């Protein structure tokens, strides 16, 4: 996957997260969990962009680790929303799958950068 593709993919993930958040039930639990999801979901793309501007290989790896953590956190909030009965599993499936794929991409990119001593 090219850098441009991943930049667009993380932006799409943020936009999909916004759309999902806007459609959540209007109760307090959904608002609290939804805001957490919204923060982490939009952070993935922002931190990926920061990683691409990293000043060093170590800085790149650090920022990609944040991408990984934020994408993984999205999965946690989606699990809570689903398992608490606030939304059905089919409604979270796409975001959950994408969050897991972004975690895997971030891990692979960081591992490649560590192995090669340069940005992946």
N, C-alpha and C positions, 0 to 999 in steps of 0.2 A: 504494500500500500504506500502510495506516495505521501509526502508531507502535505501537499495541497488537499488530497483526498481525506486525510485524517483531520486536517483543519476544518474542512467542510463537515465531516462526520461528527466531530465533537460539537460544532455549532448546531447541527441538526438535532443532536441529542439534547442540547440546551433548549432549543425551541420546542421539541417534543415534551420535555419536562414541564415547560411553561404551560403548554396546552393541557397536559395531564393535571397539573395543579389547579388550573382554572375550572376543571370539570369535577373536582373533588366535592364530596358532600360538605355542607356549610357548618357542620358541627365543630366543636372546639378541638377534639382529638384530631380530626382530619386537617384542621387548620395548622395545628402545631406540627404534626408529622409532615404535612405537605410543605410547610415553610422550610423544614430541615431538608427535605428532598429537593426543593427549589434551589436552595443555597448550594448543596453539593452538586446537583445536576448542571447548574450553570458554571460552577467552578471548574469542572472538567475541561471545558474548552478554553477558559481563561488561562488555566495553568498550562495547558498544552501550548498555547501561544507563547507564554512566558518561557517554556522549555526551549522552544525554537529560537529564542533570543538569548539563550544562556551564554554566559561569558566564558565558561570552561566546561570540560567534560563532567567534572564533579557537580557543577551547578545544573547541568542538563539532567544528570541522574537524579539529583535531589528533586528537581521540579517534576520529572516523570514519576517519581515516587509519590508525589502529591496527587498527580493525575490518577494514579492507581488507587490511592486511599480514598479520594473523592468518589470515584466510580464505584468502588466497593461499598462505600457508605450509602450510595443511592440504592444499591441492592438491599441493604438493611432496612431503609425506610420503606421501600416497596414491600418487603416481607411483612413488616409491621402493619402496614395499611391493609394488606391482603389477609393476614392471619387474624387481625382484629375484626374482620368482617366489614371494614369500611368500603372496600372495593373488591370486585371479583378478580380471581386470578387471570382470566382472559384479558381483562383491562390493563393489567400490569405486565403481561407476558412480553410484549415488544420492548418496553423500557428495561425490564429486568434482563432480557437476553442481550440487549445492546450494552447495558452497564457491565455485564460479565465479559462481553467481547472486548470492551474498552480496557477493562482490567488486564485481560490477557495480552493485549497489544502493548500496554504500558510496561508490563513486566518483561515482555520479550524485548522491547526497545531498550529498557534499562540494562538488561542482561547483555545485550549486544554491545552497548556502549561500554560496559565494564570489561567485557572480553576484548574488545578491539581498542580500548583506550580512546575512543572517539565517539561522537554523537551518531546515533543510529538513525 
